[in-house]
Amino acid sequence: MTDVPTLLATMTDRARRAASTLATLPTAVKAQALRAAAQALRDAAPAILAANARDMAKASAAGLSGAMLDRLKLDEGRVAGMADGVAAVAGLADPVGAVIDESVRPNGLRLRRVRVPIGVIGIIYESRPNVTADAAALAVMAGNAVILRGGSEAIESNRAIHAALVAGLVAQGIPADAAQLVPTTDRAAVGAMLTADGSSGGAAIDLIVPRGGKGLVARVQAEARVPVLAHLDGINHIYVDGSADPAMAEAIVVDAKMRRTGVCGAMETLLIDQAYPDPAGLVAALAAAGCEVRGGPALHALIPGLVPATDADWDTEYLEAIASVDLIDGVDAALGFIARHSSHHTDAIVAADEAVATRFLAEVDSAIVLWNASTQFADGGEFGLGAEIGIATGRLHARGPVALEGLTTYKWVGYGTGQVRG
């Protein structure tokens, strides 16, 4: 039987030593190592696909849902895309060492705020084996060591991806401990990571990033003694103002809900201004795209055949082809509704009235707010950040898609000429 606490303590201590090395590596060295890792993933594609086939067989026998199987499945295109993603990270601007700002005090002391790595990052994730490569690449490029704990359903795939990735990194002089994969599927490993705050004398994990379903994220947020960067729900709203162009509104609403229903950026609630000229047309467009519409009281009065929305619907992240929709009395009512029900992930307005849109963007307290664009743009790649490690909805450190810059912090550096306070 694996001694999980000792295992994690040893891994964390090794990661801390590797992080010290990574923190001072030149950008060119990290970039070359990631390009080598990307090539190693391409070379190992047959072994990765064979491992994934074993995972898929076990998952199918265990009765995993079609959506979960799709997230787990790898093919030649997905492996190639994963390798390309690692290579793309190598081409991103390195945030480490960047000067955020600089000032000179009246006594001549020059102060700079400089970006530095966070240190040791723990990633706890489910289903998607590509996270093994994405998370490791982002962490290493930002100068951090990473401890990866994937789900048991993807253990064979994760091991094959990790082995190839580390071989590429090591070939370019990166410590093997820079990216470690927890070797056990014992759930106690998650608990050990969540409590690795250094209070018992061992090395600490500096940040935990969960990637997975609501159950996993809720557990992490409830049990962690380590800072957590995450979002629990993606209850995203679109408010269609009375000034909105109907063709634009229809295209945005249908895309936001139906492009991919299972992603965290999907629209779950549609609020239509009572002054909008064709609410029935928006509902019909959603229904024609295959979406079940659950209507609030005002909309149900206009279109009686709809499934009535319950109170619980307004606080539900469906992640499937269902949307809650209602008529609402202008932007004031929309702002109040979103404040009560939003999960602070992504909320959008469709409007031609710039004053109304500007107010919406200023007053909605979400990590991402959009004007005349689909909520499905809530993605690090679409924001030009390259691969993302997750989306954060908290108010501290990082918000929205978290990529390289979100995996750094800063320190103050002072340059004196003999100043003393006296």
C-alpha positions, 0 to 999 in steps of 0.5 A: 500500500502506498504511503500517500502523505510521505509520497506527496511530501517527497514530491513537493520537496523535489518540486521546490528544489526544481522550482529554484532552478527554473526560476532563473533559467533564461527564456531561450532555455525554457523555450527550447526545452518546450519545443523538444517536449513537443517533438517528444509528444509527436514521436510518442504518439503511438504509445500515447494512443495505445495507452488512451485506448486502454483508458477508453476501454475501461471507461466504456466498461464503467459506463462513463457518459458520452460527454466524459468519453469524448473528453477522455478520447485521444486520436492522432489529431488531438495528440498533434494538437496537444504537441502544437499547443506545447510548442506554441507556449514556447513562443509566448512572451516570458513574463518572468523578469518583466518590470511592472512599474518603477519609481524613484523615492525622494531619497533617491531609492529606486524601486521596481516591481518585477514578475517572478514565478509563484513556485510550486503549483499543484494541478488537480484535474479530471478526464482531459489528458491534454491538461497534463501537457498544457499545464506542465508547459505553462508552468515550466515557461512561467518558471514554476515546478508543477505536481500533476494529479489526473483522474483515475479514468485517464491514468494510462494516458496521463502516464504516457503523455508525462513520460514523453514530455519529461523526456523532452524537457530533460534532454534540454537540461530541465530537471525531471522534477519540474513536472511530476505526475502523482503515480497513485490514483488513491484519492488521499493524494488530493487531500495531501496536496490540498493540505500541503501548506508547509505548516508541518515542516515540509515543503509547501505547494504555493497554488492549487488549480482544479480542472474538472467537474463541480464536485471536484472544484467544490471539494478543493475549495472546501478542504484546501489550506493552500491558495486556490485558483478556480471557478465553481460554476459558469452561470453565464448571462446574455442580456439583449437590450431593446436597442440590439440588432435582431440579426446580431442578437440571434447569431450571438445567442445561438452561438453562445448556447449551442456552439458547445454546450458543455464548456464553462463559457456557454450561456445558461440564462438569456434576459430579453429587454421588454423593449426588444422587438422580437423576443419570440424570434430569439426563442424560436432560433434557440429551439430550432438549434435544438435547445430546450427553452425554460421560460420565466413568468413574463416570457411564459405569458407571451409564449405559453407553450414553453416549459416553465422555469423554476427558481432553481433554473436561474442558478443552474449551470446546465452544460447541455442544450437547455437555457433559462429565458425571461423578459426583463424591464431594461438594463436596471433589472438586468443588472440586478438579476445578474448580481443575484444569480451570476457566478461571476464567470462571463456575462454579455450584453447585446446592444446598439446603445453605447451608453447602456453597454458601457454601463453594463460593462462597468457594473457587472462584477464578473471576470469577463464581460462582453459587448456584442460578442458570444460568451463562448469567447471565454477562452485563453486561446481566443484572448491571445494568451496561448494555452490556459491553465483555467479560468478564475472567478475570484477577485484576487491575483488573477481573473478570467483565463489564466495563462503565463502571467497568471502563473507569476507573482511579483517582488519589490526590488530596491536599488540604493546608493547608501540610503538609511532611515535614521 
